[in-house]
Amino acid sequence: MTVLDTRALNRATLARQLLLDHADLPVLDAVTHLCGLQAQEPQEPFVGLWSRLGAFDPADLSKLLIGRSVVRTHLMRRTVHLLAADDVLAWRARHDGMLRGRVLGAYRRELDGVDLDELAAAGLEVMSDGEPRSMGELARALAERWPGPGPRALGEMLVAALIPMVQLPPRGLWRTKAGVRNAPISFWLGRAVDPPAADGSDPVGQELVRRYLAAYGPAATADLRAWSGLTGLPAAVAAIRDELISFRDERGRELLDLPDAPRPDPDTPAPVRFLPAFDNAILGYHDRTRIIDDAHRGLSVAGERVVLLDGRVAATWTVQAGTVAITPLRRFSHADRAAVTEQGRALAAFLSDHDSDRVQITTSPC
């Protein structure tokens, strides 16, 4: 079985994640290809798409949110994602058990003894008037009936698990600050989420495997589980096994992939890319060494924005008074500094609507 070293996996990841070359794709097609973008920080997907697309206009994403072609919702790993509406309708029921389980894992004591089906029905009754509500408002509407759990536990269970919800605009629009207002998916999109297959098969799970590999492969089943939060996909993998090919990584793990998916030459040059907080390219794996050193793995869950240099995390970045401030994690050569500065200027211009192209790089560590 062919062994793919870390560099080969890195270049495959960059290609699948649209980070090796700027893609000439409409925004909706990019969101769909990536299986959504993690979006608990509302403005971060704009940077993620700017780094991936050749001519990204943030107004295009805002229009998709307003037009209901793209939505913000809890899905993979119970985190807020920006997803194509069609994918949410197709995938949401497959995630129901995981979403319930993760909320219960956080609030098991508070929700002990609560009939979740009864709670879901009561929540839907409250939301049936068509009025968007915050999580707190919905929880308070039911607090008299369920006083024990407290509003946080009730709200999390209702909004993130029991009732398929979306976060409505203006939340998530470009350069807009707005609180979270939730509405049922069935209200916002005009139809309910697709039910599970009546015959007990798992076509949605199988399609999730294919879509994940198209955007993240080659990858191990542990990576698929880490990305989705789902534990019940081995049967889906087994069902489409004859469609897939296998490799091994340098640790001996089996990696699965689609036969015709891009696997560039490991020596393919990789441009500098600025990634937003919680970017897919890092959080989409259990073993993240293909793109970030183990010593810096904590950055990926701490919400740090990072810079890719030669395809790997080499710095963090922030924006301060219109200046993109970059903190290297290793020594930069003169060529490294020039390449990072050039791309940093472009990012500063994008974020400031061309009012600033200032970049500051702190001293590289020894």
Protein Blocks (a to p, Z undefined) as FASTA:
>chain_A
ZZddfklmmmmmmmmnopmbccdddfklmmmmnnpaafkbmklmmmmmmmmpmbdcfklm
mmmmmnopaccddfehhiacdddfklmmmmmmmmmmmmmmmmmmmmmmmmgoiafklmmm
mmmmmmmnopacdfklmmmmmmmmmmmnopmlmmmmmmmmmpccddddfehiahiacddd
dddfklmnopacddddfklpafklmmmmmmmmmmmmccdfklmmmmnopaklmmmmmmmm
mmpccdddfkopacdddfkbccddfklccddddddehifklmmpfblmlmpcfklmmmmm
nopacddeehiafbdcddeehiacdddfbdcdfklmmmmmmmmmmmmmmmnnopaccdcd
ddddZZ
